[in-house]
Amino acid sequence: MSTTPLSLSVLHAASSRFEAARQVDVLPAGHRCRNLHGHGFTATAYASVPADWVTYSGGEVAALQRQVDRCAGLLNYGVLNDKVAQPTDENLARWIRGRLDAPGINRVAVQSTPNQGVEVDARDHAHVWRRYRFQAAHRLPHVPLGHKCGRLHGHGFEVIVHADQDLAGADLSIDYDHLDDLWAPIAAQVNYRCLNEIPGLSNPTSEMISSWLWERLKPELPSMSWVTVYETASCGATYDGANYRIWKDFTVDSAVQLRHAPANDPRHRVHGHTYTLRLHLGAPLDQIMGWTVDFGDVKAVFDPIFKSLDHHPLHEQAELADGDTTTIARWLHERTRRELPQLTRVDLFESEGCGSLVGVDLAGPALPV
C-alpha cells in the first residue's frame, strides 16, 4: 500500500429532534397526509466547520448542535404550515438550512419517521429515502469451507431506496406512497423466501442483492440515486449503479475529556460516550465471491484497534488527548487504513447524529444513525 499521506475531508454533524404537526395539501385529494397530523422529526446538519468559528479546538460539533437546536426549537410543538407553506420533509430541510447561522454547511437532512426522510445535498438536490424490510434465508455458495455464511441461515433484511428528486422550486418532489408502490412487487419476490432460489440471486451477498434491486427499480424510478441493503443492523452495502460501498458498525464505550474546552465547560470534565463507529469501505466486486470485502474479515482485522478504544480512557492516550470526535476519527482512519486499504471513510458519533465524518470520500448517502 502507498505511504503517500492522504488528503482527508472532514464533516461535523449535529442533530436535534422536534415534535410538530403538519398537513401537505398539494397531495391528491383523499391522501392521509392532507389531514393535519404529527411526527417526531429529526433534523441533522453536516458542515465543514472552520476552526475560527468556534471558541476552542474540538468544540465544532457542540457549536453546530447549538445552531441545529435553535432551528428545531423554532418548529418544536408547532404547526409547521405556519412556518413553511408546504411542509414536506425536503422543504423543511431547506427551511432549516436557510436559518442555520453556521459556515460550511454541506447538507441538511430531515427524518420524519424511522422509515423515511430527505437529505438536501451540497448541490441543492433532495434525496428522498424510504426504508423497507423483508425476511429471507440465504447462503453464500463460494465461501471457504467452515465459513458461517456457507450454512443456510436467515436475516431480517432492510432496504433503503434513495431517489434524487431535485425539487427545482416545486412544492412536492415525490410522494412516499409512490416508492411503496414500486417496492410492493419486489417485496412479493423476496419476502419469506430463500434468496438463492430467486433468478439472479444464486450468490446473494449484500452487494449482489443491492445491484439486483437496482436493476429492477431503476427502470421504474429513473431518479434513484442509491440502494442500500442492511444484511444486519450493523453491516450492509450501498450501490449507485456503478460502485459498491460496504459499511460495518461498532459500538465503542469509552471515557473522554475535551482538553481544549474551557475549565467551566462540562466537556472539560472526564465523561464518557457510547460511540457509534461506522467504517466505510469501497473496492471492486470480486466476481467469484460476489463481495467487495468480507464483513468477517473487516471485523477480525479491526478487532485489535477496537479493543484499544473500548472501555478505555481515550484522553490518556497521547494521540487522542484532545478527545473530540474529529481527532478520534482521524486517528481511526489512519490506523485502520494500514490494515484495511479499502477504507474510504470513518463516521464517529458520540450521540445520536452528533459527531464527525472523516475520509477520502464523503459522498454517498448519510445513512440514519
NORTA-V979382 format. One record per helix or strand. SS is the DSSP state (A for helix, B for strand). FROM is the first residue (numbers start at 0). TO is the last residue. If there is no record, write none. Layout:
ss:SS from:FROM to:TO
ss:SS from:FROM to:TO
This chain:
ss:B from:8 to:21
ss:A from:31 to:33
ss:B from:36 to:46
ss:A from:50 to:52
ss:A from:59 to:74
ss:B from:77 to:78
ss:A from:79 to:81
ss:A from:88 to:98
ss:B from:104 to:112
ss:B from:115 to:119
ss:B from:125 to:137
ss:A from:147 to:149
ss:B from:152 to:163
ss:A from:175 to:189
ss:B from:192 to:193
ss:A from:194 to:196
ss:A from:205 to:216
ss:B from:223 to:231
ss:B from:234 to:238
ss:B from:243 to:255
ss:A from:265 to:267
ss:B from:270 to:281
ss:A from:294 to:308
ss:B from:312 to:312
ss:A from:313 to:315
ss:A from:317 to:319
ss:A from:324 to:338
ss:B from:342 to:350
ss:B from:353 to:358
